Amino acid sequence: MSIWQKLFLPKNIVNGGKNNIACVENDCACKSNEELLQALQATHDEGVAIGIKRVLMSRGFSKRELNTLQHSIH
């Protein structure tokens, strides 16, 4: 989301995206790394991808390798 969109969109729309990412993180916390990596490769939703990446980064994966993995399929 661009800086202009953040400035001019209503706060509830911006917060809705953040809430979506937080929900994805909570749902993914109990899944294995293999399940999350498969889900990351299969998703086309940016919010879901961000949530999955955050969980995997907390488990020791680097942002670079996750970006490479996500874009290797598409």
Buried (B, 14 or more C-beta within 10 A) or exposed (E): EEEEEEEEEEEEEBEEBEEBBEEBBEBBEEBEEEEBBEBBBEBEEEBBBBBBBBBBEEEEBEEEEBEEBBEEEE
